[in-house]
Each structure stands twice: as C-alpha cells, then as structure tokens.
Amino acid sequence: MTALARVLSHIDTDEVVELTRALVRIPSVYRPGDPDANEARVAAFVESWLRREGFEVETQDVAPGRPNVLGWIGEKTSGARSLLLEGHTDVVTEGNPADWSWPPFGADLVDGRIYGRGTADMKSGLAAAMVAAAAVKRAGALSRGKLVVGALVDEEGGMIGVRHLVNTPIGRELDAAIICEPEDNELCLEQRGVVWARLRARGRMAHGAMPEAGLNPITCLGAILREAPKLEKQLRKRCERSRYLRPPTVTPTIIQGPPAGIGVPQSNVIPAVAETVLDVRLTAGIDADGVRDELEQLCARAAAACPGVKVEWEPVNPFRLATRVDRSEALVRSMMRGVRQATGRPPKFGGVPGSTDGTVLRMELGIPIVTCGPGNRLIPHQANEFVEAAAIVDAAKIYAASALGYLEA
Ligand SMILES: [Zn+2]
C-alpha cells in the first residue's frame, strides 16, 4: 500500500460528516457586546479534538473570547516546507430563523446534505482539514515538513485572526496555504480584492427652509453616486481581465447624512456632513496607489460639481488587493495532482468573488495560496445554507493528497 493509499484509508465519511455537524451545532456568530457570542466555544472544541489526535497545539488570544487555534504535525527543518490548511471558526448571523426550513444550528442531515449556518462557510471545510491532517498523522505518512491546521477567528469581520497569525512565529514560517472556503472544490488561484472607501462630504449646517444659508452635503453625495460608474469604468481599464472572476465593481452600500455619531437626522435640518461607503471589488493589475489615485479623482470630480462642499475619503480598513497565484507554483501542481489522486477527476479551476483570510496571507507573507473547499460558492450567508456530505469527504481527500505531495516533494 502506498503512503497516500494508507492516508486515504483513514478518511471516513461518517467521521467527516459528524465532525462538521458537531462544529455547526456550536453557534459562533460574533455579536459585539455579548460576551457569549464569539468563537470561544467552537475554538475550545477544535483545540481538544486536535489534542486528542495527538497534534501539537497553540492557541493565540487575538481578542477576548476570540482565540486562533493552530494544530500541527511534523516540523519545519531546513529544506522542508510548512503548509497551512486554513479555516475560520466564525459564522455570519442566521438572520430570521423563520426564513429557514431547518433549525439554523441544528445541522440536520437530509438526503446527503447538512443544513445550517456555517455548513458551507465554513465548518465543513475546517472539518475536512482537521480530518485530512489527522489521517496523515494516523497513517504515519509525513516524513518531512510541517502540516498545520489553522482555525482562525473573525474572517467575516476585520480578519483580526489572520492579521494576528502573520505576526507570530508559526505564521511567519509558512510556505503556502490552502484556504478551505466553499468553492465547489475547484482550485481557485485568483481572488478578487476589496476596498471599502468611506467618502465624506462636508458642507454647512442650515435650516431646511433656507437652503441658501447652508451648503448641502447630501446633494454632493448625489454627485458622488453619479460618478461611481465612472470609477468602475476606470478600474476596469486598469485591472486585468480574468477568465474566472467578474471585472471590478463599485457598489454603494451605505449612505448616511448626518453620519451616526456626528449628528442626529432631522427633517428640517441640512446636516454639516454626509457620507457614503463604496464597496470596490478589484481584479489583479492595480496596486494600492492606483486605487487611491482613482478615488482621489472621484472626490475631485464630485467636489467640482458642488462648489463649496469638501469631499474626502478614507479606507474603512486596510486594503485587500486581488490575489493571483501562478499555475507553476509547487502548491498548485501538488493540488492538481491531489485532486486526481483523491477523486479520480481532473481538477477544475475557478475564482473567488470576494476576499478571504488567504488575501492577508498572500499580501503580508507573499506565500502562494489556493482557495479550495466544499460547498456551493453562492450559498454562504443565505438562509437554508447547506453542504453536500460527499463534497466534504472529497475535500478531505484532496487536502490530504495535496499536502502529502507538497510536503514530501
Ligand atoms: Zn468564509
């Protein structure tokens, strides 16, 4: 029996499915201000599972109640590699439970599908990663290198978990990462980038009956919104086309005048300040300066349309540019082979419409990342979220075969 065959024989459908269900049944929506609504319980579950399997384990306190859990086998000796199988433990809110046909945290198994919040995004991917690494360990198949399973916090928020990881020794020594997000088990070498730009118009407060006494920043927001399609056009010109990703988009997502914390809206008051947030999605080919430059120009055009009103912008959080990894990378080659070995099918390639923790790993560490995981890419954050049990098992086998190929090379 080859080492790979031994590893695959340790991947059991029931184990992968039941581990996914156990993770889904531990709600891990982060709700600011509620000390019980965070990743703490699911992280503790992952930690004890990894310890029981004999992994080395490190927990990293990223924020109160929000620990990263890292478990690994092997070590990174000279000339050997360290590979991360990455998942996040937080999930988005279930929304209105009445919109669900199954209890959002029940993890019901119906006709080969598991239903619940986080089934696809991404407790199944995390479970597949855990079982894959455990199978490698149980088979005693790793002769060199380090295989790390990472269960990180706050991917759905500001990504503080991965931002913390990249500044720790275990993060800094990584050579590559597989991001286990739901992508139909396709190999995604490209991810769109995202910049949230807050644009603020400053005018002068006045009575609504006497607009001539003030400068209305809300009118200026209108000018900003009219200019947004031009920004989108410019970005499409400057970014490269991709077979796997939609071109750049610019979408207004928030509009407030006056913004919360700056004033209270009143029907007869022209506020001094109004703001909008543009959700800007990018493909490769533009750098941070290029994006800044385009946003400055948009502000200048909007201001020119509203004499006297000042328009400025700031990023809501650090830029996440588009990422792309070459097919010639060792990780990609190992995964292409891994998909064939694990499923008997040729690999399919795809692209990630949004950004992931992998974006931060790629930008901060410069390492190759491939996003590949079980679950339909459109299902995350919807009611009746589900994942196919068979896809989770495939993912676990793909991770195990790819990891072995990459680390043993
Ligand atoms: Zn996710």
Residues whose N, C-alpha, C, O or C-beta is under 5 A from the ligand:
A	BS01	ZN	D121 M122 E181
